[in-house]
Amino acid sequence: MQVKKVITYAAVAFVVFYLFTRPAQAAAAVNGVFDGIIQGANQLAVFFSSVLT
């Protein structure tokens, strides 16, 4: 359980460090993740609308 806590804190510290040292690249990474999520949701919507029609 301690290892999980340490890994979590290290990941959060890395994200904060990356955010402060490279804000433009961090924003681009977040935008990329959200774009991927939106694209996946759209593909699921197309799939279900095809199945239901």
PDBQT receptor file of N, H, CA, C and O in Angstrom, charges set to zero:
ATOM      1  N   MET A   1       0.825  -1.189   0.000  1.00  0.00    +0.000 N 
ATOM      2  CA  MET A   1       0.000   0.000   0.000  1.00  0.00    +0.000 C 
ATOM      3  C   MET A   1       0.870   1.254   0.000  1.00  0.00    +0.000 C 
ATOM      4  O   MET A   1       0.515   2.254  -0.623  1.00  0.00    +0.000 OA
ATOM      5  N   GLN A   2       2.001   1.208   0.690  1.00  0.00    +0.000 N 
ATOM      6  H   GLN A   2       2.290   0.395   1.196  1.00  0.00    +0.000 HD
ATOM      7  CA  GLN A   2       2.912   2.343   0.723  1.00  0.00    +0.000 C 
ATOM      8  C   GLN A   2       3.493   2.629  -0.652  1.00  0.00    +0.000 C 
ATOM      9  O   GLN A   2       3.675   3.789  -1.020  1.00  0.00    +0.000 OA
ATOM     10  N   VAL A   3       3.782   1.593  -1.405  1.00  0.00    +0.000 N 
ATOM     11  H   VAL A   3       3.634   0.651  -1.106  1.00  0.00    +0.000 HD
ATOM     12  CA  VAL A   3       4.358   1.772  -2.735  1.00  0.00    +0.000 C 
ATOM     13  C   VAL A   3       3.371   2.512  -3.636  1.00  0.00    +0.000 C 
ATOM     14  O   VAL A   3       3.767   3.378  -4.416  1.00  0.00    +0.000 OA
ATOM     15  N   LYS A   4       2.106   2.175  -3.530  1.00  0.00    +0.000 N 
ATOM     16  H   LYS A   4       1.785   1.471  -2.896  1.00  0.00    +0.000 HD
ATOM     17  CA  LYS A   4       1.080   2.837  -4.332  1.00  0.00    +0.000 C 
ATOM     18  C   LYS A   4       1.015   4.324  -3.996  1.00  0.00    +0.000 C 
ATOM     19  O   LYS A   4       0.875   5.155  -4.894  1.00  0.00    +0.000 OA
ATOM     20  N   LYS A   5       1.116   4.668  -2.708  1.00  0.00    +0.000 N 
ATOM     21  H   LYS A   5       1.230   3.994  -1.978  1.00  0.00    +0.000 HD
ATOM     22  CA  LYS A   5       1.110   6.067  -2.288  1.00  0.00    +0.000 C 
ATOM     23  C   LYS A   5       2.308   6.814  -2.854  1.00  0.00    +0.000 C 
ATOM     24  O   LYS A   5       2.172   7.929  -3.357  1.00  0.00    +0.000 OA
ATOM     25  N   VAL A   6       3.467   6.204  -2.773  1.00  0.00    +0.000 N 
ATOM     26  H   VAL A   6       3.577   5.298  -2.365  1.00  0.00    +0.000 HD
ATOM     27  CA  VAL A   6       4.693   6.842  -3.258  1.00  0.00    +0.000 C 
ATOM     28  C   VAL A   6       4.610   7.066  -4.764  1.00  0.00    +0.000 C 
ATOM     29  O   VAL A   6       4.987   8.130  -5.256  1.00  0.00    +0.000 OA
ATOM     30  N   ILE A   7       4.122   6.078  -5.490  1.00  0.00    +0.000 N 
ATOM     31  H   ILE A   7       3.816   5.214  -5.090  1.00  0.00    +0.000 HD
ATOM     32  CA  ILE A   7       3.987   6.213  -6.941  1.00  0.00    +0.000 C 
ATOM     33  C   ILE A   7       2.976   7.314  -7.282  1.00  0.00    +0.000 C 
ATOM     34  O   ILE A   7       3.200   8.093  -8.208  1.00  0.00    +0.000 OA
ATOM     35  N   THR A   8       1.885   7.380  -6.549  1.00  0.00    +0.000 N 
ATOM     36  H   THR A   8       1.703   6.747  -5.796  1.00  0.00    +0.000 HD
ATOM     37  CA  THR A   8       0.882   8.411  -6.779  1.00  0.00    +0.000 C 
ATOM     38  C   THR A   8       1.468   9.799  -6.537  1.00  0.00    +0.000 C 
ATOM     39  O   THR A   8       1.289  10.700  -7.356  1.00  0.00    +0.000 OA
ATOM     40  N   TYR A   9       2.163   9.972  -5.423  1.00  0.00    +0.000 N 
ATOM     41  H   TYR A   9       2.309   9.240  -4.758  1.00  0.00    +0.000 HD
ATOM     42  CA  TYR A   9       2.774  11.271  -5.130  1.00  0.00    +0.000 C 
ATOM     43  C   TYR A   9       3.838  11.637  -6.160  1.00  0.00    +0.000 C 
ATOM     44  O   TYR A   9       3.949  12.802  -6.542  1.00  0.00    +0.000 OA
ATOM     45  N   ALA A  10       4.612  10.671  -6.609  1.00  0.00    +0.000 N 
ATOM     46  H   ALA A  10       4.522   9.725  -6.298  1.00  0.00    +0.000 HD
ATOM     47  CA  ALA A  10       5.627  10.935  -7.626  1.00  0.00    +0.000 C 
ATOM     48  C   ALA A  10       4.978  11.348  -8.944  1.00  0.00    +0.000 C 
ATOM     49  O   ALA A  10       5.471  12.251  -9.620  1.00  0.00    +0.000 OA
ATOM     50  N   ALA A  11       3.893  10.704  -9.309  1.00  0.00    +0.000 N 
ATOM     51  H   ALA A  11       3.492   9.970  -8.760  1.00  0.00    +0.000 HD
ATOM     52  CA  ALA A  11       3.194  11.057 -10.547  1.00  0.00    +0.000 C 
ATOM     53  C   ALA A  11       2.614  12.461 -10.462  1.00  0.00    +0.000 C 
ATOM     54  O   ALA A  11       2.709  13.231 -11.417  1.00  0.00    +0.000 OA
ATOM     55  N   VAL A  12       2.014  12.800  -9.324  1.00  0.00    +0.000 N 
ATOM     56  H   VAL A  12       1.937  12.174  -8.548  1.00  0.00    +0.000 HD
ATOM     57  CA  VAL A  12       1.453  14.142  -9.147  1.00  0.00    +0.000 C 
ATOM     58  C   VAL A  12       2.578  15.181  -9.178  1.00  0.00    +0.000 C 
ATOM     59  O   VAL A  12       2.425  16.238  -9.790  1.00  0.00    +0.000 OA
ATOM     60  N   ALA A  13       3.694  14.890  -8.529  1.00  0.00    +0.000 N 
ATOM     61  H   ALA A  13       3.818  14.031  -8.032  1.00  0.00    +0.000 HD
ATOM     62  CA  ALA A  13       4.818  15.822  -8.537  1.00  0.00    +0.000 C 
ATOM     63  C   ALA A  13       5.354  16.014  -9.951  1.00  0.00    +0.000 C 
ATOM     64  O   ALA A  13       5.707  17.131 -10.328  1.00  0.00    +0.000 OA
ATOM     65  N   PHE A  14       5.418  14.944 -10.736  1.00  0.00    +0.000 N 
ATOM     66  H   PHE A  14       5.131  14.036 -10.429  1.00  0.00    +0.000 HD
ATOM     67  CA  PHE A  14       5.881  15.052 -12.113  1.00  0.00    +0.000 C 
ATOM     68  C   PHE A  14       4.936  15.911 -12.942  1.00  0.00    +0.000 C 
ATOM     69  O   PHE A  14       5.386  16.742 -13.731  1.00  0.00    +0.000 OA
ATOM     70  N   VAL A  15       3.639  15.721 -12.772  1.00  0.00    +0.000 N 
ATOM     71  H   VAL A  15       3.274  15.046 -12.131  1.00  0.00    +0.000 HD
ATOM     72  CA  VAL A  15       2.654  16.508 -13.520  1.00  0.00    +0.000 C 
ATOM     73  C   VAL A  15       2.785  17.989 -13.158  1.00  0.00    +0.000 C 
ATOM     74  O   VAL A  15       2.768  18.845 -14.042  1.00  0.00    +0.000 OA
ATOM     75  N   VAL A  16       2.915  18.289 -11.883  1.00  0.00    +0.000 N 
ATOM     76  H   VAL A  16       2.929  17.593 -11.165  1.00  0.00    +0.000 HD
ATOM     77  CA  VAL A  16       3.051  19.682 -11.456  1.00  0.00    +0.000 C 
ATOM     78  C   VAL A  16       4.344  20.279 -12.003  1.00  0.00    +0.000 C 
ATOM     79  O   VAL A  16       4.345  21.413 -12.481  1.00  0.00    +0.000 OA
ATOM     80  N   PHE A  17       5.439  19.532 -11.939  1.00  0.00    +0.000 N 
ATOM     81  H   PHE A  17       5.438  18.611 -11.551  1.00  0.00    +0.000 HD
ATOM     82  CA  PHE A  17       6.719  20.002 -12.475  1.00  0.00    +0.000 C 
ATOM     83  C   PHE A  17       6.607  20.267 -13.973  1.00  0.00    +0.000 C 
ATOM     84  O   PHE A  17       7.065  21.302 -14.458  1.00  0.00    +0.000 OA
ATOM     85  N   TYR A  18       6.002  19.339 -14.703  1.00  0.00    +0.000 N 
ATOM     86  H   TYR A  18       5.630  18.499 -14.309  1.00  0.00    +0.000 HD
ATOM     87  CA  TYR A  18       5.836  19.492 -16.149  1.00  0.00    +0.000 C 
ATOM     88  C   TYR A  18       4.947  20.683 -16.469  1.00  0.00    +0.000 C 
ATOM     89  O   TYR A  18       5.207  21.416 -17.423  1.00  0.00    +0.000 OA
ATOM     90  N   LEU A  19       3.907  20.879 -15.683  1.00  0.00    +0.000 N 
ATOM     91  H   LEU A  19       3.696  20.284 -14.908  1.00  0.00    +0.000 HD
ATOM     92  CA  LEU A  19       2.987  21.990 -15.895  1.00  0.00    +0.000 C 
ATOM     93  C   LEU A  19       3.696  23.336 -15.730  1.00  0.00    +0.000 C 
ATOM     94  O   LEU A  19       3.452  24.263 -16.503  1.00  0.00    +0.000 OA
ATOM     95  N   PHE A  20       4.557  23.446 -14.745  1.00  0.00    +0.000 N 
ATOM     96  H   PHE A  20       4.756  22.693 -14.118  1.00  0.00    +0.000 HD
ATOM     97  CA  PHE A  20       5.245  24.709 -14.499  1.00  0.00    +0.000 C 
ATOM     98  C   PHE A  20       6.446  24.932 -15.406  1.00  0.00    +0.000 C 
ATOM     99  O   PHE A  20       6.783  26.079 -15.699  1.00  0.00    +0.000 OA
ATOM    100  N   THR A  21       7.099  23.869 -15.857  1.00  0.00    +0.000 N 
ATOM    101  H   THR A  21       6.825  22.937 -15.619  1.00  0.00    +0.000 HD
ATOM    102  CA  THR A  21       8.281  24.050 -16.696  1.00  0.00    +0.000 C 
ATOM    103  C   THR A  21       7.951  24.115 -18.174  1.00  0.00    +0.000 C 
ATOM    104  O   THR A  21       8.663  24.774 -18.932  1.00  0.00    +0.000 OA
ATOM    105  N   ARG A  22       6.895  23.452 -18.601  1.00  0.00    +0.000 N 
ATOM    106  H   ARG A  22       6.316  22.917 -17.986  1.00  0.00    +0.000 HD
ATOM    107  CA  ARG A  22       6.501  23.442 -20.010  1.00  0.00    +0.000 C 
ATOM    108  C   ARG A  22       4.979  23.561 -20.137  1.00  0.00    +0.000 C 
ATOM    109  O   ARG A  22       4.312  22.590 -20.497  1.00  0.00    +0.000 OA
ATOM    110  N   PRO A  23       4.431  24.734 -19.847  1.00  0.00    +0.000 N 
ATOM    111  CA  PRO A  23       2.965  24.872 -19.841  1.00  0.00    +0.000 C 
ATOM    112  C   PRO A  23       2.334  24.680 -21.221  1.00  0.00    +0.000 C 
ATOM    113  O   PRO A  23       1.250  24.105 -21.322  1.00  0.00    +0.000 OA
ATOM    114  N   ALA A  24       2.985  25.146 -22.273  1.00  0.00    +0.000 N 
ATOM    115  H   ALA A  24       3.866  25.613 -22.191  1.00  0.00    +0.000 HD
ATOM    116  CA  ALA A  24       2.398  25.002 -23.617  1.00  0.00    +0.000 C 
ATOM    117  C   ALA A  24       2.320  23.532 -24.019  1.00  0.00    +0.000 C 
ATOM    118  O   ALA A  24       1.312  23.093 -24.573  1.00  0.00    +0.000 OA
ATOM    119  N   GLN A  25       3.370  22.779 -23.747  1.00  0.00    +0.000 N 
ATOM    120  H   GLN A  25       4.189  23.136 -23.298  1.00  0.00    +0.000 HD
ATOM    121  CA  GLN A  25       3.357  21.356 -24.085  1.00  0.00    +0.000 C 
ATOM    122  C   GLN A  25       2.370  20.592 -23.210  1.00  0.00    +0.000 C 
ATOM    123  O   GLN A  25       1.737  19.644 -23.676  1.00  0.00    +0.000 OA
ATOM    124  N   ALA A  26       2.232  20.990 -21.953  1.00  0.00    +0.000 N 
ATOM    125  H   ALA A  26       2.747  21.759 -21.574  1.00  0.00    +0.000 HD
ATOM    126  CA  ALA A  26       1.261  20.341 -21.070  1.00  0.00    +0.000 C 
ATOM    127  C   ALA A  26      -0.160  20.585 -21.574  1.00  0.00    +0.000 C 
ATOM    128  O   ALA A  26      -0.992  19.677 -21.563  1.00  0.00    +0.000 OA
ATOM    129  N   ALA A  27      -0.434  21.804 -22.013  1.00  0.00    +0.000 N 
ATOM    130  H   ALA A  27       0.242  22.541 -22.022  1.00  0.00    +0.000 HD
ATOM    131  CA  ALA A  27      -1.758  22.113 -22.551  1.00  0.00    +0.000 C 
ATOM    132  C   ALA A  27      -2.023  21.315 -23.828  1.00  0.00    +0.000 C 
ATOM    133  O   ALA A  27      -3.131  20.821 -24.039  1.00  0.00    +0.000 OA
ATOM    134  N   ALA A  28      -1.012  21.193 -24.669  1.00  0.00    +0.000 N 
ATOM    135  H   ALA A  28      -0.112  21.595 -24.497  1.00  0.00    +0.000 HD
ATOM    136  CA  ALA A  28      -1.172  20.412 -25.897  1.00  0.00    +0.000 C 
ATOM    137  C   ALA A  28      -1.435  18.943 -25.577  1.00  0.00    +0.000 C 
ATOM    138  O   ALA A  28      -2.234  18.295 -26.253  1.00  0.00    +0.000 OA
ATOM    139  N   ALA A  29      -0.776  18.420 -24.562  1.00  0.00    +0.000 N 
ATOM    140  H   ALA A  29      -0.126  18.946 -24.013  1.00  0.00    +0.000 HD
ATOM    141  CA  ALA A  29      -0.995  17.026 -24.176  1.00  0.00    +0.000 C 
ATOM    142  C   ALA A  29      -2.413  16.820 -23.664  1.00  0.00    +0.000 C 
ATOM    143  O   ALA A  29      -3.061  15.831 -24.006  1.00  0.00    +0.000 OA
ATOM    144  N   VAL A  30      -2.898  17.747 -22.847  1.00  0.00    +0.000 N 
ATOM    145  H   VAL A  30      -2.372  18.551 -22.568  1.00  0.00    +0.000 HD
ATOM    146  CA  VAL A  30      -4.265  17.640 -22.323  1.00  0.00    +0.000 C 
ATOM    147  C   VAL A  30      -5.273  17.734 -23.467  1.00  0.00    +0.000 C 
ATOM    148  O   VAL A  30      -6.245  16.980 -23.507  1.00  0.00    +0.000 OA
ATOM    149  N   ASN A  31      -5.037  18.660 -24.396  1.00  0.00    +0.000 N 
ATOM    150  H   ASN A  31      -4.247  19.273 -24.364  1.00  0.00    +0.000 HD
ATOM    151  CA  ASN A  31      -5.928  18.778 -25.553  1.00  0.00    +0.000 C 
ATOM    152  C   ASN A  31      -5.933  17.494 -26.372  1.00  0.00    +0.000 C 
ATOM    153  O   ASN A  31      -6.983  17.067 -26.852  1.00  0.00    +0.000 OA
ATOM    154  N   GLY A  32      -4.777  16.882 -26.531  1.00  0.00    +0.000 N 
ATOM    155  H   GLY A  32      -3.924  17.228 -26.141  1.00  0.00    +0.000 HD
ATOM    156  CA  GLY A  32      -4.696  15.619 -27.266  1.00  0.00    +0.000 C 
ATOM    157  C   GLY A  32      -5.482  14.515 -26.590  1.00  0.00    +0.000 C 
ATOM    158  O   GLY A  32      -6.158  13.731 -27.257  1.00  0.00    +0.000 OA
ATOM    159  N   VAL A  33      -5.399  14.448 -25.273  1.00  0.00    +0.000 N 
ATOM    160  H   VAL A  33      -4.850  15.084 -24.731  1.00  0.00    +0.000 HD
ATOM    161  CA  VAL A  33      -6.147  13.423 -24.532  1.00  0.00    +0.000 C 
ATOM    162  C   VAL A  33      -7.648  13.650 -24.692  1.00  0.00    +0.000 C 
ATOM    163  O   VAL A  33      -8.395  12.706 -24.951  1.00  0.00    +0.000 OA
ATOM    164  N   PHE A  34      -8.095  14.904 -24.540  1.00  0.00    +0.000 N 
ATOM    165  H   PHE A  34      -7.488  15.671 -24.330  1.00  0.00    +0.000 HD
ATOM    166  CA  PHE A  34      -9.517  15.186 -24.682  1.00  0.00    +0.000 C 
ATOM    167  C   PHE A  34      -9.999  14.943 -26.104  1.00  0.00    +0.000 C 
ATOM    168  O   PHE A  34     -11.112  14.459 -26.306  1.00  0.00    +0.000 OA
ATOM    169  N   ASP A  35      -9.177  15.272 -27.087  1.00  0.00    +0.000 N 
ATOM    170  H   ASP A  35      -8.272  15.665 -26.924  1.00  0.00    +0.000 HD
ATOM    171  CA  ASP A  35      -9.550  14.998 -28.478  1.00  0.00    +0.000 C 
ATOM    172  C   ASP A  35      -9.718  13.495 -28.708  1.00  0.00    +0.000 C 
ATOM    173  O   ASP A  35     -10.639  13.066 -29.402  1.00  0.00    +0.000 OA
ATOM    174  N   GLY A  36      -8.829  12.709 -28.124  1.00  0.00    +0.000 N 
ATOM    175  H   GLY A  36      -8.081  13.057 -27.560  1.00  0.00    +0.000 HD
ATOM    176  CA  GLY A  36      -8.946  11.258 -28.248  1.00  0.00    +0.000 C 
ATOM    177  C   GLY A  36     -10.205  10.721 -27.590  1.00  0.00    +0.000 C 
ATOM    178  O   GLY A  36     -10.866   9.837 -28.134  1.00  0.00    +0.000 OA
ATOM    179  N   ILE A  37     -10.536  11.255 -26.419  1.00  0.00    +0.000 N 
ATOM    180  H   ILE A  37      -9.998  11.973 -25.977  1.00  0.00    +0.000 HD
ATOM    181  CA  ILE A  37     -11.755  10.820 -25.723  1.00  0.00    +0.000 C 
ATOM    182  C   ILE A  37     -12.992  11.182 -26.537  1.00  0.00    +0.000 C 
ATOM    183  O   ILE A  37     -13.910  10.374 -26.677  1.00  0.00    +0.000 OA
ATOM    184  N   ILE A  38     -13.011  12.391 -27.068  1.00  0.00    +0.000 N 
ATOM    185  H   ILE A  38     -12.266  13.048 -26.954  1.00  0.00    +0.000 HD
ATOM    186  CA  ILE A  38     -14.158  12.826 -27.870  1.00  0.00    +0.000 C 
ATOM    187  C   ILE A  38     -14.287  11.982 -29.133  1.00  0.00    +0.000 C 
ATOM    188  O   ILE A  38     -15.389  11.588 -29.514  1.00  0.00    +0.000 OA
ATOM    189  N   GLN A  39     -13.162  11.708 -29.777  1.00  0.00    +0.000 N 
ATOM    190  H   GLN A  39     -12.267  12.028 -29.468  1.00  0.00    +0.000 HD
ATOM    191  CA  GLN A  39     -13.203  10.889 -30.992  1.00  0.00    +0.000 C 
ATOM    192  C   GLN A  39     -13.714   9.478 -30.672  1.00  0.00    +0.000 C 
ATOM    193  O   GLN A  39     -14.509   8.920 -31.428  1.00  0.00    +0.000 OA
ATOM    194  N   GLY A  40     -13.263   8.910 -29.565  1.00  0.00    +0.000 N 
ATOM    195  H   GLY A  40     -12.617   9.364 -28.951  1.00  0.00    +0.000 HD
ATOM    196  CA  GLY A  40     -13.736   7.590 -29.169  1.00  0.00    +0.000 C 
ATOM    197  C   GLY A  40     -15.228   7.584 -28.879  1.00  0.00    +0.000 C 
ATOM    198  O   GLY A  40     -15.938   6.654 -29.264  1.00  0.00    +0.000 OA
ATOM    199  N   ALA A  41     -15.705   8.626 -28.198  1.00  0.00    +0.000 N 
ATOM    200  H   ALA A  41     -15.129   9.382 -27.886  1.00  0.00    +0.000 HD
ATOM    201  CA  ALA A  41     -17.138   8.717 -27.909  1.00  0.00    +0.000 C 
ATOM    202  C   ALA A  41     -17.939   8.846 -29.194  1.00  0.00    +0.000 C 
ATOM    203  O   ALA A  41     -19.006   8.247 -29.327  1.00  0.00    +0.000 OA
ATOM    204  N   ASN A  42     -17.432   9.625 -30.141  1.00  0.00    +0.000 N 
ATOM    205  H   ASN A  42     -16.565  10.112 -30.033  1.00  0.00    +0.000 HD
ATOM    206  CA  ASN A  42     -18.127   9.756 -31.424  1.00  0.00    +0.000 C 
ATOM    207  C   ASN A  42     -18.170   8.426 -32.174  1.00  0.00    +0.000 C 
ATOM    208  O   ASN A  42     -19.182   8.094 -32.791  1.00  0.00    +0.000 OA
ATOM    209  N   GLN A  43     -17.098   7.681 -32.125  1.00  0.00    +0.000 N 
ATOM    210  H   GLN A  43     -16.275   7.951 -31.624  1.00  0.00    +0.000 HD
ATOM    211  CA  GLN A  43     -17.081   6.378 -32.789  1.00  0.00    +0.000 C 
ATOM    212  C   GLN A  43     -18.068   5.410 -32.138  1.00  0.00    +0.000 C 
ATOM    213  O   GLN A  43     -18.732   4.636 -32.827  1.00  0.00    +0.000 OA
ATOM    214  N   LEU A  44     -18.159   5.457 -30.813  1.00  0.00    +0.000 N 
ATOM    215  H   LEU A  44     -17.620   6.086 -30.253  1.00  0.00    +0.000 HD
ATOM    216  CA  LEU A  44     -19.149   4.617 -30.127  1.00  0.00    +0.000 C 
ATOM    217  C   LEU A  44     -20.568   5.022 -30.507  1.00  0.00    +0.000 C 
ATOM    218  O   LEU A  44     -21.437   4.165 -30.668  1.00  0.00    +0.000 OA
ATOM    219  N   ALA A  45     -20.804   6.314 -30.650  1.00  0.00    +0.000 N 
ATOM    220  H   ALA A  45     -20.098   7.010 -30.519  1.00  0.00    +0.000 HD
ATOM    221  CA  ALA A  45     -22.135   6.788 -31.047  1.00  0.00    +0.000 C 
ATOM    222  C   ALA A  45     -22.478   6.302 -32.443  1.00  0.00    +0.000 C 
ATOM    223  O   ALA A  45     -23.611   5.893 -32.695  1.00  0.00    +0.000 OA
ATOM    224  N   VAL A  46     -21.517   6.341 -33.350  1.00  0.00    +0.000 N 
ATOM    225  H   VAL A  46     -20.597   6.673 -33.145  1.00  0.00    +0.000 HD
ATOM    226  CA  VAL A  46     -21.748   5.853 -34.713  1.00  0.00    +0.000 C 
ATOM    227  C   VAL A  46     -22.039   4.358 -34.683  1.00  0.00    +0.000 C 
ATOM    228  O   VAL A  46     -22.933   3.883 -35.383  1.00  0.00    +0.000 OA
ATOM    229  N   PHE A  47     -21.292   3.624 -33.882  1.00  0.00    +0.000 N 
ATOM    230  H   PHE A  47     -20.566   4.010 -33.313  1.00  0.00    +0.000 HD
ATOM    231  CA  PHE A  47     -21.501   2.176 -33.783  1.00  0.00    +0.000 C 
ATOM    232  C   PHE A  47     -22.911   1.862 -33.285  1.00  0.00    +0.000 C 
ATOM    233  O   PHE A  47     -23.618   1.053 -33.887  1.00  0.00    +0.000 OA
ATOM    234  N   PHE A  48     -23.318   2.495 -32.193  1.00  0.00    +0.000 N 
ATOM    235  H   PHE A  48     -22.744   3.151 -31.704  1.00  0.00    +0.000 HD
ATOM    236  CA  PHE A  48     -24.626   2.185 -31.619  1.00  0.00    +0.000 C 
ATOM    237  C   PHE A  48     -25.756   2.655 -32.520  1.00  0.00    +0.000 C 
ATOM    238  O   PHE A  48     -26.794   1.997 -32.591  1.00  0.00    +0.000 OA
ATOM    239  N   SER A  49     -25.583   3.776 -33.208  1.00  0.00    +0.000 N 
ATOM    240  H   SER A  49     -24.740   4.311 -33.150  1.00  0.00    +0.000 HD
ATOM    241  CA  SER A  49     -26.639   4.204 -34.102  1.00  0.00    +0.000 C 
ATOM    242  C   SER A  49     -26.737   3.260 -35.304  1.00  0.00    +0.000 C 
ATOM    243  O   SER A  49     -27.827   3.061 -35.840  1.00  0.00    +0.000 OA
ATOM    244  N   SER A  50     -25.622   2.681 -35.729  1.00  0.00    +0.000 N 
ATOM    245  H   SER A  50     -24.736   2.842 -35.293  1.00  0.00    +0.000 HD
ATOM    246  CA  SER A  50     -25.648   1.706 -36.808  1.00  0.00    +0.000 C 
ATOM    247  C   SER A  50     -26.299   0.404 -36.365  1.00  0.00    +0.000 C 
ATOM    248  O   SER A  50     -27.027  -0.225 -37.133  1.00  0.00    +0.000 OA
ATOM    249  N   VAL A  51     -26.040   0.006 -35.140  1.00  0.00    +0.000 N 
ATOM    250  H   VAL A  51     -25.448   0.517 -34.516  1.00  0.00    +0.000 HD
ATOM    251  CA  VAL A  51     -26.607  -1.241 -34.617  1.00  0.00    +0.000 C 
ATOM    252  C   VAL A  51     -28.117  -1.108 -34.422  1.00  0.00    +0.000 C 
ATOM    253  O   VAL A  51     -28.862  -2.054 -34.675  1.00  0.00    +0.000 OA
ATOM    254  N   LEU A  52     -28.562   0.051 -33.979  1.00  0.00    +0.000 N 
ATOM    255  H   LEU A  52     -27.957   0.820 -33.773  1.00  0.00    +0.000 HD
ATOM    256  CA  LEU A  52     -29.963   0.235 -33.642  1.00  0.00    +0.000 C 
ATOM    257  C   LEU A  52     -30.849   0.591 -34.847  1.00  0.00    +0.000 C 
ATOM    258  O   LEU A  52     -32.071   0.663 -34.713  1.00  0.00    +0.000 OA
ATOM    259  N   THR A  53     -30.240   0.813 -36.018  1.00  0.00    +0.000 N 
ATOM    260  H   THR A  53     -29.248   0.755 -36.126  1.00  0.00    +0.000 HD
ATOM    261  CA  THR A  53     -31.061   1.158 -37.174  1.00  0.00    +0.000 C 
ATOM    262  C   THR A  53     -31.124   0.008 -38.153  1.00  0.00    +0.000 C 
ATOM    263  O   THR A  53     -31.774   0.116 -39.193  1.00  0.00    +0.000 OA
TER     264      THR A  53
